[in-house]
Amino acid sequence: MSALWPWLDGARLLATVDPLSPSASSIASPQFDLLFATAEAFRPHVDTAFLVRSGSGRPATLRLAAVVELPRMANIEQFSLRFHAPAATNELSGTRSFDHPVLGHFDLFIVAVGAPADDRVVYEACLSREVSHG
């Protein structure tokens, strides 16, 4: 896993919360497991909002603008997620905490791509995963 996503902490991605524990009520949404993320999992959520925390902890709203699939190579599936953020949102590059009302909570590495426009900044996350043949 670290070879594909060296910036992600696998232990945090796999962490689960006991729903009966007292601290479970403080969690706003369930953990989304990026180990099993697919383009199909994100595609229904194009044009929906994701709450993202900046490096300083300030919240920002990003809209999933596109899910772009790349051709499968051997047993590696690759896709990217493109998000649009308000023009003044310029401190989001890096690993950020995402929350979505359907997908739940996950951490994702995003970077600004292209030249900023007057109306928005485009961020992209690239994901790769090994898939078995069958």
DSSP file (Angstrom, degrees, kcal/mol; ACC not computed):
  #  RESIDUE AA STRUCTURE BP1 BP2  ACC     N-H-->O    O-->H-N    N-H-->O    O-->H-N    TCO  KAPPA ALPHA  PHI   PSI    X-CA   Y-CA   Z-CA
    1    1 A M    >>        0   0    0      0, 0.0     4,-2.6     0, 0.0     3,-0.8   0.000 360.0 360.0 360.0 -42.3    0.0    0.0    0.0
    2    2 A S  T 34  +     0   0    0      1,-0.3     6,-0.1     2,-0.2     5,-0.0   0.775 360.0  59.8 -65.1 -23.5    2.7    2.5    0.8
    3    3 A A  T 34 S+     0   0    0      2,-0.2    -1,-0.3     1,-0.2     0, 0.0   0.851 112.9  37.6 -70.6 -32.6    4.2    2.0   -2.6
    4    4 A L  T <4 S+     0   0    0     -3,-0.8    -2,-0.2     1,-0.2    -1,-0.2   0.885 137.3  15.5 -83.6 -41.1    0.9    3.2   -4.2
    5    5 A W    ><  +     0   0    0     -4,-2.6     3,-1.8     1,-0.1    -1,-0.2  -0.637  66.4 168.8-133.2  74.2    0.0    5.9   -1.6
    6    6 A P  T 3  S+     0   0    0      0, 0.0    -1,-0.1     0, 0.0    -4,-0.1   0.734  77.1  58.5 -63.9 -20.6    3.1    6.7    0.4
    7    7 A W  T 3  S+     0   0    0      2,-0.1     2,-0.4    -5,-0.0    -5,-0.1   0.572  90.3  87.4 -85.5  -8.8    1.5    9.8    2.0
    8    8 A L  S <  S-     0   0    0     -3,-1.8     2,-0.9    -7,-0.1    -3,-0.1  -0.749  74.6-134.7 -96.4 139.5   -1.5    7.9    3.4
    9    9 A D    >>  -     0   0    0     -2,-0.4     4,-1.8     1,-0.2     3,-0.6  -0.807  13.2-160.4 -90.4 105.0   -1.3    6.3    6.8
   10   10 A G  H 3> S+     0   0    0     -2,-0.9     4,-1.8     1,-0.2    -1,-0.2   0.824  88.0  58.5 -58.1 -34.9   -2.7    2.8    6.4
   11   11 A A  H 3> S+     0   0    0      1,-0.2     4,-0.7     2,-0.2    -1,-0.2   0.899 107.0  47.2 -64.0 -39.7   -3.5    2.4   10.1
   12   12 A R  H X4 S+     0   0    0     -3,-0.6     3,-0.5     1,-0.2    -1,-0.2   0.877 109.9  53.6 -68.8 -36.2   -5.7    5.4   10.1
   13   13 A L  H 3< S+     0   0    0     -4,-1.8    -1,-0.2     1,-0.2    -2,-0.2   0.844 113.5  42.3 -66.5 -32.5   -7.5    4.3    6.9
   14   14 A L  H 3< S+     0   0    0     -4,-1.8    -1,-0.2    -5,-0.2    -2,-0.2   0.513  86.4 120.8 -92.4  -5.4   -8.3    0.9    8.5
   15   15 A A    <<  -     0   0    0     -4,-0.7     2,-0.3    -3,-0.5    16,-0.1  -0.313  43.1-167.8 -62.3 138.6   -9.3    2.3   11.9
   16   16 A T        -     0   0    0     14,-0.0     2,-0.5    -2,-0.0    -2,-0.1  -0.868  13.2-135.1-124.2 161.5  -12.8    1.5   13.0
   17   17 A V        -     0   0    0     -2,-0.3    14,-0.1    14,-0.1    -2,-0.0  -0.959  19.1-123.5-119.4 133.2  -14.9    2.8   15.8
   18   18 A D    >   -     0   0    0     -2,-0.5     3,-2.0     1,-0.2     6,-0.3  -0.649  19.6-146.0 -71.2 117.5  -17.0    0.6   18.1
   19   19 A P  T 3  S+     0   0    0      0, 0.0    -1,-0.2     0, 0.0     6,-0.0   0.679  96.7  55.8 -64.2 -15.1  -20.5    2.1   17.7
   20   20 A L  T 3  S+     0   0    0      4,-0.1    -2,-0.1     3,-0.0     5,-0.0   0.528  84.3 104.8 -91.9  -6.4  -21.2    1.3   21.4
   21   21 A S  S X  S-     0   0    0     -3,-2.0     3,-1.3     1,-0.1     4,-0.4  -0.417  80.1-121.0 -74.6 151.9  -18.2    3.3   22.7
   22   22 A P  G >  S+     0   0    0      0, 0.0     3,-0.7     0, 0.0     4,-0.2   0.814 112.0  55.5 -60.7 -30.6  -18.9    6.7   24.4
   23   23 A S  G >  S+     0   0    0      1,-0.2     3,-1.4     2,-0.1     4,-0.3   0.639  86.3  81.7 -79.5 -12.0  -16.6    8.4   21.8
   24   24 A A  G X  S+     0   0    0     -3,-1.3     3,-1.5    -6,-0.3    -1,-0.2   0.831  82.9  61.6 -63.0 -31.8  -18.6    7.1   18.8
   25   25 A S  G <  S+     0   0    0     -3,-0.7    -1,-0.3    -4,-0.4    -2,-0.1   0.696  95.0  62.5 -69.5 -16.5  -21.2    9.8   19.2
   26   26 A S  G <  S+     0   0    0     -3,-1.4     2,-0.5    -4,-0.2    -1,-0.3   0.555  81.8  95.6 -84.5  -7.1  -18.6   12.5   18.6
   27   27 A I    <   -     0   0    0     -3,-1.5   -10,-0.0    -4,-0.3    -3,-0.0  -0.747  61.9-158.2 -89.1 125.1  -17.9   11.2   15.1
   28   28 A A  S    S+     0   0    0     -2,-0.5    -1,-0.2     1,-0.2    76,-0.0   0.849  70.6   3.3 -73.0 -35.5  -19.8   13.1   12.5
   29   29 A S  S    S-     0   0    0     74,-0.0    -1,-0.2     3,-0.0     3,-0.1  -0.978  83.2 -90.0-149.9 158.3  -19.7   10.4    9.7
   30   30 A P        -     0   0    0      0, 0.0    75,-4.0     0, 0.0     2,-0.4  -0.232  49.2 -96.0 -69.0 160.7  -18.4    6.9    9.1
   31   31 A Q  B     -a  105   0A   0     73,-0.2     2,-0.5   -16,-0.1    75,-0.2  -0.634  31.1-145.0 -77.8 128.9  -15.0    6.2    7.8
   32   32 A F        -     0   0    0     73,-3.8     2,-0.9    -2,-0.4    75,-0.2  -0.860  16.8-133.4 -93.5 125.4  -14.8    5.6    4.0
   33   33 A D    >   -     0   0    0     -2,-0.5     3,-1.5     1,-0.2   -19,-0.1  -0.700  17.4-169.3 -87.6 104.0  -12.1    3.0    3.3
   34   34 A L  G >  S+     0   0    0     -2,-0.9     3,-1.2     1,-0.3    -1,-0.2   0.661  78.0  78.6 -66.5 -16.3  -10.0    4.3    0.4
   35   35 A L  G 3  S+     0   0    0      1,-0.3    -1,-0.3   -22,-0.1    -2,-0.0   0.803 105.3  33.4 -61.0 -26.4   -8.4    0.9    0.0
   36   36 A F  G <  S+     0   0    0     -3,-1.5    -1,-0.3     2,-0.1    -2,-0.2   0.180  89.0 136.0-114.2  15.1  -11.5   -0.2   -1.8
   37   37 A A    <   -     0   0    0     -3,-1.2     2,-0.3    -5,-0.1    -3,-0.1  -0.390  28.5-179.5 -67.5 139.5  -12.3    3.1   -3.5
   38   38 A T     >  -     0   0    0     -2,-0.1     4,-1.1     1,-0.1     3,-0.4  -0.900  43.0-111.7-132.5 163.0  -13.4    2.9   -7.1
   39   39 A A  H  > S+     0   0    0     -2,-0.3     4,-2.4     1,-0.2     3,-0.5   0.887 119.4  58.3 -60.0 -37.7  -14.4    5.4   -9.8
   40   40 A E  H  4 S+     0   0    0      1,-0.2    -1,-0.2     2,-0.2    -3,-0.0   0.820  99.7  57.0 -63.4 -31.1  -17.8    3.9   -9.6
   41   41 A A  H  4 S+     0   0    0     -3,-0.4    -1,-0.2     1,-0.2    -2,-0.2   0.843 116.1  35.4 -68.0 -32.5  -18.1    4.7   -5.9
   42   42 A F  H >< S+     0   0    0     -4,-1.1     3,-2.3    -3,-0.5    -2,-0.2   0.761  97.4  81.3 -91.9 -27.5  -17.4    8.4   -6.6
   43   43 A R  G >< S+     0   0    0     -4,-2.4     3,-1.6     1,-0.3    -2,-0.1   0.842  87.6  55.3 -54.0 -41.9  -19.3    8.9   -9.9
   44   44 A P  G 3  S+     0   0    0      0, 0.0    -1,-0.3     0, 0.0    -2,-0.1   0.670 104.0  59.1 -65.1 -11.7  -22.8    9.2   -8.4
   45   45 A H  G X  S+     0   0    0     -3,-2.3     3,-1.7    -4,-0.1    19,-0.4   0.279  70.5 129.9-103.8  10.7  -21.4   12.1   -6.2
   46   46 A V  T <  S+     0   0    0     -3,-1.6    19,-0.2     1,-0.3     3,-0.1  -0.436  76.6  23.5 -60.6 139.1  -20.3   14.4   -9.1
   47   47 A D  T 3  S+     0   0    0     17,-3.9     2,-0.3     1,-0.3    -1,-0.3   0.641 100.7 117.0  72.8  18.5  -21.7   17.9   -8.5
   48   48 A T    <   -     0   0    0     -3,-1.7    16,-2.1    16,-0.3    -1,-0.3  -0.799  66.2-107.4-111.7 162.1  -22.0   17.3   -4.7
   49   49 A A  E     -B   63   0A   0     -2,-0.3     2,-0.4    14,-0.2    14,-0.2  -0.628  23.6-165.4 -92.7 143.0  -20.2   19.1   -1.9
   50   50 A F  E     -B   62   0A   0     12,-2.9    12,-2.6    -2,-0.3     2,-0.5  -0.991  19.2-134.4-121.8 131.4  -17.4   17.8    0.2
   51   51 A L  E     -BC  61  99A   0     48,-2.5    48,-1.9    -2,-0.4     2,-0.4  -0.778  30.4-174.4 -85.4 126.3  -16.4   19.6    3.5
   52   52 A V  E     -BC  60  98A   0      8,-3.2     8,-2.6    -2,-0.5     2,-0.5  -0.957  19.9-138.3-126.4 140.2  -12.6   19.8    3.6
   53   53 A R  E     -BC  59  97A   0     44,-1.7    44,-0.5    -2,-0.4     5,-0.1  -0.860  21.4-138.9 -98.7 129.0  -10.4   21.1    6.3
   54   54 A S    >   -     0   0    0      4,-3.1     3,-1.7    -2,-0.5    38,-0.2  -0.151  35.2 -91.4 -73.9 175.9   -7.4   23.2    5.2
   55   55 A G  T 3  S+     0   0    0     36,-1.2    -1,-0.1     1,-0.3    37,-0.1   0.808 131.2  50.0 -59.1 -30.5   -3.9   23.0    6.7
   56   56 A S  T 3  S-     0   0    0     35,-0.2    -1,-0.3     2,-0.1    -2,-0.0   0.461 122.8-107.3 -87.1  -1.3   -4.9   25.6    9.2
   57   57 A G  S <  S+     0   0    0     -3,-1.7    -2,-0.1     1,-0.3    -1,-0.0   0.381  72.6 141.8  92.6  -4.4   -8.1   23.7   10.1
   58   58 A R        -     0   0    0     -5,-0.1    -4,-3.1     1,-0.1    -1,-0.3  -0.505  52.0-119.9 -71.7 137.7  -10.4   26.1    8.4
   59   59 A P  E     +B   53   0A   0      0, 0.0     2,-0.3     0, 0.0    -6,-0.2  -0.491  32.6 179.9 -78.0 148.7  -13.3   24.4    6.6
   60   60 A A  E     -B   52   0A   0     -8,-2.6    -8,-3.2    -2,-0.2     2,-0.6  -0.978  23.9-129.3-141.2 152.2  -13.8   24.8    2.8
   61   61 A T  E     -B   51   0A   0     -2,-0.3     2,-0.4   -10,-0.2   -10,-0.2  -0.924  24.4-174.3-107.0 122.7  -16.5   23.4    0.5
   62   62 A L  E     -B   50   0A   0    -12,-2.6   -12,-2.9    -2,-0.6     2,-0.5  -0.901  14.9-143.1-112.6 144.2  -15.2   21.6   -2.6
   63   63 A R  E     -BD  49  84A   0     21,-2.7    21,-2.7    -2,-0.4     2,-0.7  -0.921  20.0-123.8-107.1 128.9  -17.5   20.3   -5.3
   64   64 A L  E     + D   0  83A   0    -16,-2.1   -17,-3.9    -2,-0.5   -16,-0.3  -0.616  35.2 175.3 -70.9 112.5  -16.6   17.1   -7.1
   65   65 A A  E     -     0   0A   0     17,-2.9     2,-0.3    -2,-0.7    18,-0.2   0.789  55.9  -1.7 -92.7 -31.8  -16.5   18.2  -10.7
   66   66 A A  E     - D   0  82A   0     16,-1.6    16,-2.7     2,-0.0     2,-0.5  -0.993  44.6-147.5-161.0 150.0  -15.3   15.0  -12.5
   67   67 A V  E     - D   0  81A   0     -2,-0.3     2,-0.6    14,-0.2    14,-0.2  -0.992  26.3-165.8-117.8 117.4  -14.2   11.4  -12.0
   68   68 A V  E     - D   0  80A   0     12,-2.7    12,-2.7    -2,-0.5     2,-0.4  -0.919   3.1-156.9-113.4 116.9  -11.6   10.6  -14.7
   69   69 A E  E     - D   0  79A   0     -2,-0.6    10,-0.2    10,-0.2     3,-0.0  -0.737   4.3-153.4 -92.6 139.7  -10.7    7.0  -15.3
   70   70 A L        -     0   0    0      8,-2.4     8,-0.5    -2,-0.4     3,-0.1  -0.741  37.8 -82.9-102.8 157.0   -7.5    6.0  -16.9
   71   71 A P        -     0   0    0      0, 0.0     2,-0.2     0, 0.0    -1,-0.1  -0.324  50.8-107.5 -60.1 139.9   -7.0    2.8  -18.9
   72   72 A R        -     0   0    0      5,-0.1     2,-0.5    -3,-0.0     5,-0.2  -0.496  30.6-156.5 -68.9 134.0   -6.3   -0.3  -16.7
   73   73 A M  B >   -E   76   0A   0      3,-1.8     3,-2.5    -2,-0.2     2,-0.2  -0.966  58.4 -51.1-116.9 117.2   -2.7   -1.4  -16.9
   74   74 A A  T 3  S-     0   0    0     -2,-0.5    -2,-0.0     1,-0.3     0, 0.0  -0.396 123.2 -23.3  53.7-116.1   -2.2   -5.1  -16.0
   75   75 A N  T 3  S+     0   0    0     -2,-0.2    56,-3.2    -3,-0.1     2,-0.5  -0.031 113.2 107.3-114.2  30.6   -3.9   -5.3  -12.6
   76   76 A I  E <   -EF  73 130A   0     -3,-2.5    -3,-1.8    54,-0.2     2,-0.5  -0.944  50.2-161.9-112.4 123.1   -3.8   -1.6  -11.7
   77   77 A E  E     - F   0 129A   0     52,-3.0    52,-2.3    -2,-0.5     2,-0.4  -0.874  14.1-174.0-100.5 132.6   -6.9    0.5  -11.8
   78   78 A Q  E     + F   0 128A   0     -8,-0.5    -8,-2.4    -2,-0.5     2,-0.3  -0.977  12.4 153.9-131.6 141.0   -6.3    4.3  -11.8
   79   79 A F  E     -DF  69 127A   0     48,-2.4    48,-3.2    -2,-0.4     2,-0.3  -0.981  24.5-140.7-155.3 162.5   -8.6    7.2  -11.6
   80   80 A S  E     -DF  68 126A   0    -12,-2.7   -12,-2.7    -2,-0.3     2,-0.5  -0.935   6.4-144.1-127.8 154.4   -8.6   10.8  -10.6
   81   81 A L  E     -DF  67 125A   0     44,-2.7    44,-2.2    -2,-0.3     2,-0.5  -0.966  13.1-158.3-114.2 128.4  -11.0   13.1   -8.8
   82   82 A R  E     -DF  66 124A   0    -16,-2.7   -17,-2.9    -2,-0.5   -16,-1.6  -0.940  10.9-171.3-111.8 126.3  -11.3   16.7   -9.8
   83   83 A F  E     -DF  64 123A   0     40,-3.1    40,-2.6    -2,-0.5     2,-0.4  -0.873  14.1-144.1-114.8 145.8  -12.7   19.2   -7.3
   84   84 A H  E     -DF  63 122A   0    -21,-2.7   -21,-2.7    -2,-0.4    38,-0.2  -0.928  20.2-177.1-108.2 136.0  -13.7   22.8   -7.7
   85   85 A A  E     - F   0 121A   0     36,-2.5    36,-2.2    -2,-0.4   -23,-0.1  -0.893  38.1 -84.6-125.5 156.3  -13.1   25.2   -4.9
   86   86 A P  E >   - F   0 120A   0      0, 0.0     3,-2.4     0, 0.0    34,-0.2  -0.250  46.6-108.6 -56.9 151.5  -13.9   28.9   -4.5
   87   87 A A  T 3  S+     0   0    0     32,-0.6    33,-0.2     1,-0.3    32,-0.1   0.802 117.6  57.5 -55.1 -34.1  -11.2   31.2   -6.0
   88   88 A A  T 3  S+     0   0    0     31,-0.1     2,-1.1     1,-0.1    -1,-0.3   0.491  81.6  99.0 -78.4  -1.4  -10.1   32.4   -2.6
   89   89 A T    <   +     0   0    0     -3,-2.4     3,-0.1     1,-0.2    -4,-0.1  -0.731  38.1 138.8 -90.2  97.5   -9.3   28.8   -1.5
   90   90 A N        +     0   0    0     -2,-1.1    -1,-0.2     1,-0.1     3,-0.1   0.253  50.9  68.3-127.0  13.7   -5.6   28.5   -2.0
   91   91 A E        +     0   0    0      1,-0.1   -36,-1.2    -3,-0.1   -35,-0.2  -0.008  68.2  96.6-122.7  31.5   -4.2   26.5    0.9
   92   92 A L        +     0   0    0    -38,-0.2    18,-0.3    -3,-0.1    -1,-0.1   0.610  44.0 118.5 -99.6 -11.5   -5.7   23.1    0.4
   93   93 A S        +     0   0    0     -3,-0.1     2,-0.3    16,-0.1    18,-0.2  -0.324  61.3  44.6 -59.5 134.3   -2.9   21.2   -1.3
   94   94 A G  E    S- G   0 110A   0     16,-3.1    16,-2.4     2,-0.1     2,-0.6  -0.787 108.4 -28.0 127.8-171.7   -1.7   18.3    0.8
   95   95 A T  E    S- G   0 109A   0     14,-0.3     2,-0.3    -2,-0.3    14,-0.3  -0.697  71.0-179.1 -80.7 122.8   -3.4   15.5    2.7
   96   96 A R  E     - G   0 108A   0     12,-2.8    12,-2.5    -2,-0.6     2,-0.5  -0.870  31.7-112.8-127.2 155.8   -6.8   16.8    3.9
   97   97 A S  E     -CG  53 107A   0    -44,-0.5   -44,-1.7    -2,-0.3     2,-0.4  -0.785  35.9-165.5 -89.0 122.5   -9.7   15.6    5.9
   98   98 A F  E     -CG  52 106A   0      8,-3.4     8,-2.0    -2,-0.5     2,-0.4  -0.856   9.4-172.1-110.8 143.6  -12.9   15.1    3.7
   99   99 A D  E     +CG  51 105A   0    -48,-1.9   -48,-2.5    -2,-0.4     6,-0.2  -0.999   5.3 176.9-133.5 135.8  -16.4   14.6    4.9
  100  100 A H  E  >  - G   0 104A   0      4,-1.6     4,-1.9    -2,-0.4   -50,-0.1  -0.995  35.2-126.9-136.3 140.9  -19.4   13.8    2.6
  101  101 A P  T  4 S+     0   0    0      0, 0.0     4,-0.1     0, 0.0    -1,-0.1   0.774 109.0  24.1 -62.0 -25.9  -23.0   13.2    3.7
  102  102 A V  T  4 S+     0   0    0      2,-0.1   -57,-0.0   -73,-0.1    -2,-0.0   0.826 127.4  42.2-103.5 -47.3  -23.1    9.8    1.8
  103  103 A L  T  4 S-     0   0    0      1,-0.2     2,-0.3   -71,-0.0   -74,-0.0   0.794  95.4-151.5 -74.4 -28.3  -19.5    8.6    1.5
  104  104 A G  E  <  - G   0 100A   0     -4,-1.9    -4,-1.6   -73,-0.1     2,-0.3  -0.655  38.8 -18.8  94.3-150.5  -18.5    9.6    5.1
  105  105 A H  E     +aG  31  99A   0    -75,-4.0   -73,-3.8    -2,-0.3     2,-0.3  -0.767  63.2 146.5-103.8 140.3  -15.1   10.6    6.3
  106  106 A F  E     - G   0  98A   0     -8,-2.0    -8,-3.4    -2,-0.3     2,-0.4  -0.968  40.8-120.1-162.1 158.2  -11.7   10.0    4.7
  107  107 A D  E     + G   0  97A   0     -2,-0.3     2,-0.4   -10,-0.2   -10,-0.2  -0.869  34.4 179.1-102.6 138.8   -8.3   11.6    4.2
  108  108 A L  E     - G   0  96A   0    -12,-2.5   -12,-2.8    -2,-0.4     2,-0.6  -1.000  28.8-127.7-144.6 139.2   -7.1   12.4    0.7
  109  109 A F  E     + G   0  95A   0     -2,-0.4    17,-0.3   -14,-0.3     2,-0.3  -0.785  37.5 174.2 -87.4 120.9   -4.1   13.9   -0.9
  110  110 A I  E     - G   0  94A   0    -16,-2.4   -16,-3.1    -2,-0.6     2,-0.3  -0.921  13.7-167.9-127.1 153.2   -5.0   16.7   -3.3
  111  111 A V  E     -H  124   0A   0     13,-1.9    13,-2.6    -2,-0.3     2,-0.3  -0.987  30.2-108.2-136.9 149.0   -3.1   19.3   -5.3
  112  112 A A  E     -H  123   0A   0     -2,-0.3     2,-0.4    11,-0.2    11,-0.3  -0.571  39.2-163.4 -71.5 136.9   -4.1   22.4   -7.2
  113  113 A V  E     +H  122   0A   0      9,-2.8     9,-0.5    -2,-0.3    -1,-0.0  -0.948  44.4   1.7-126.1 146.2   -3.8   21.8  -10.9
  114  114 A G  S    S-     0   0    0     -2,-0.4     8,-0.1     7,-0.1     3,-0.0   0.004 102.3 -43.7  72.1 176.9   -3.7   24.3  -13.7
  115  115 A A        -     0   0    0      1,-0.1     7,-0.1     6,-0.1    -2,-0.1  -0.612  67.7-105.5 -79.5 137.7   -3.7   28.1  -13.4
  116  116 A P        -     0   0    0      0, 0.0     2,-0.2     0, 0.0     5,-0.2  -0.362  35.6-144.4 -61.9 141.9   -6.3   29.5  -10.9
  117  117 A A        -     0   0    0      3,-2.3     3,-0.1     1,-0.1    -3,-0.0  -0.568  24.8-106.7 -99.9 169.2   -9.3   31.1  -12.6
  118  118 A D  S    S+     0   0    0      1,-0.2   -31,-0.2    -2,-0.2     3,-0.1   0.812 119.0  35.7 -64.3 -29.4  -11.2   34.1  -11.4
  119  119 A D  S    S+     0   0    0      1,-0.2   -32,-0.6   -33,-0.1     2,-0.3   0.603 123.8   3.3-103.9 -12.7  -14.1   32.0  -10.2
  120  120 A R  E     -F   86   0A   0    -34,-0.2    -3,-2.3   -33,-0.2     2,-0.4  -0.997  50.2-129.7-165.4 163.6  -12.4   28.8   -8.9
  121  121 A V  E     -F   85   0A   0    -36,-2.2   -36,-2.5    -2,-0.3     2,-0.5  -0.971  28.3-140.0-117.1 138.0   -9.4   26.7   -8.1
  122  122 A V  E     -FH  84 113A   0     -9,-0.5    -9,-2.8    -2,-0.4     2,-0.3  -0.878  18.3-171.8-103.1 129.0   -9.2   23.1   -9.4
  123  123 A Y  E     -FH  83 112A   0    -40,-2.6   -40,-3.1    -2,-0.5     2,-0.4  -0.888   3.8-161.0-115.6 149.3   -7.8   20.4   -7.1
  124  124 A E  E     -FH  82 111A   0    -13,-2.6   -13,-1.9    -2,-0.3     2,-0.4  -0.986  10.8-166.0-134.4 143.3   -7.0   16.8   -8.1
  125  125 A A  E     -F   81   0A   0    -44,-2.2   -44,-2.7    -2,-0.4     2,-0.5  -0.996  12.9-154.3-122.5 131.9   -6.5   13.6   -6.3
  126  126 A C  E     -F   80   0A   0     -2,-0.4     2,-0.4   -17,-0.3   -46,-0.2  -0.922  13.0-171.4-109.6 129.2   -5.0   10.6   -8.2
  127  127 A L  E     +F   79   0A   0    -48,-3.2   -48,-2.4    -2,-0.5     2,-0.4  -0.947   8.0 179.9-123.9 141.3   -5.8    7.1   -6.9
  128  128 A S  E     +F   78   0A   0     -2,-0.4     2,-0.3   -50,-0.2   -50,-0.2  -0.991   5.3 175.1-135.5 143.1   -4.4    3.7   -7.9
  129  129 A R  E     -F   77   0A   0    -52,-2.3   -52,-3.0    -2,-0.4     2,-0.4  -0.997  31.2-116.8-149.4 148.8   -5.3    0.3   -6.6
  130  130 A E  E     -F   76   0A   0     -2,-0.3     2,-0.4   -54,-0.2   -54,-0.2  -0.680  31.9-167.6 -83.4 133.2   -4.4   -3.2   -7.4
  131  131 A V        -     0   0    0    -56,-3.2     2,-0.2    -2,-0.4    -2,-0.0  -0.947  17.7-123.9-122.5 144.8   -7.3   -5.4   -8.6
  132  132 A S        -     0   0    0     -2,-0.4     2,-0.3     1,-0.1   -56,-0.0  -0.549  26.8-114.3 -84.5 151.0   -7.4   -9.1   -9.0
  133  133 A H              0   0    0     -2,-0.2    -1,-0.1     1,-0.2   -58,-0.0  -0.636 360.0 360.0 -79.9 139.6   -8.2  -10.8  -12.2
  134  134 A G              0   0    0     -2,-0.3    -1,-0.2     0, 0.0    -2,-0.0   0.422 360.0 360.0 148.4 360.0  -11.4  -12.7  -12.2
